[in-house]
Amino acid sequence: TVADRAEEWRVRVFPDGRPLDARHIVADSAPGASPPADSVRRLARAALAAAGLDTTRFAESDLQTEARPHRQDATVTYTDTSVHLPAGAAARAWVSFAGVEPLVVRRGVELPEAFRRAQRERQTRAFAMAGLWFMLVFAALVTGVVYVARRRPAVLDDRVFDRRTSFVLIGIVAAGLVAGVLNNWRSVLFGYDTATPWGNHLATAAISVVVAPIGALVLAGAWQVMEMLRRRAGIVAWPGASRDVVRDAAMAGLGLGGVFSLADAVPELVRESSFGAVPATALNHLVPALDRVLALPFGTGANVAFLAIPVLLLVAAAPTARLRWLIVGLVVAVTAGILGPVASNLQPEPVNVPRALLSLGVLVALVAALVHWGRRGAFTWLVGALLASAFAGAAGLAHARTAADAAGGTLTIAAAAAALLWLWRTAHRSGPS
């Protein structure tokens, strides 16, 4: 039944493994009692005592009830009178019920209302500024693409893939997206919001399968924009049919893939806190081993297209290297000044100096890699993207927690290797037109 599918238990633990609290989640449609307020208060006191709390320290401050289709839920809020916090903050305890069944007993600190309002106002202002800035950047990109397409003549007349190969690749990407949605079907079903009808949830999930191929069309459009900019910037698609030239371009792709993999590894090298990372697994998928593989076609194309478009636009639109670096510096400075408040509002923690220095070093390495190796052409970009995916698969294989995760890493490496071999052979048959 719907109620059976929605029932869950969630347990939170401290970093040392001690239990913090346990929460029982039941469907809104599940039947239950509708006890009076006095019975709820009596049950809440008993739940506090069962949780090992001294009930004499807690004074009731609020009782809220919510009517469900076949029961009445309630939450009782208590104030810990033995704890005195500054600035109007209060130590609280909450006991929630589904009918007469206690769902959770949890403790926490309730911040003053004035503080929370001020924090929300700061966050709203920061997000509004960030959204406006991203809209301006996107508008500048679109304007630049239109300007280059109309005012800059193409200096090359080559293609990365011919028409037939392009349609085949679009089909592979669309099939991967559809299969990825179907592979995630179990998570979609368990994400059911019991406040809505089950039929509506299934219809929404089915629509997500139908519209999944649209992502392939979006990627095809972005790839066409990248191709237009590449030809006007004078960047070749293929390095040439010579074995030595193809090998050098592939080595440049190895450098690009290594630098981008290093950028992904920065959070693991220097953590923000002493706590370990949250364990990740693909066991929630229908076929866990295919999780990474199904995302490989779209991820490779998207990484190449959406990273190359702004770089190629800069090369095609700005006539001199000095002007390009001036534009890059201005954009980076303004972006850091606008997004800094957003980051400080989301995580008001002291700056992690080693992490900041390492991130700055990786950023410099990324820029240097794009300038030095990126000019070799689209073949190098594709090799770099596939190698970065292979490195990610190797890392997943090395740190796999289950056999399915290990199989997923192995399949990712195999799929990336097969794509690299196909590119290698295609490069020897293709040359600059």
Secondary structure, 3 states (H helix, E strand, C coil): CHHHHHCEEEEEECCCCCEEEEEEECCCCCCCCCCCHHHHHHHHHHHHHHCCCCHHHEEEEEEEEEECCCCEEEEEEEEECCCCCHHHCEEEEEEEEECCEEEEEEEEEECCHHHHHHHHHHHHHHHHHHHHHHHHHHHHHHHHHHHHHHHCCCCCCCCCCCHHHHHHHHHHHHHHHHHHHHHCHHHHHHCCCCCCCHHHHHHHHHHHHHHCCHHHHHHHHHHHHHHHHHHHHCCCCCCCCCHHHHHHHHHHHHHHHHHHHHHHHHHHHCCCCCCCCCCCCCCCCCCHHHHHHHHHHHHHHHHHHHHHHHHHHHHHHCCCHHHHHHHHHHHHHHHHHHHHHHHHHHCCCCCCHHHHHHHHHHHHHHHHHHHHCHHHCHHHHHHHHHHHHHHHHHHHHHCCCCHHHHHHHHHHHHHHHHHHHHHHHHHHHCCCC
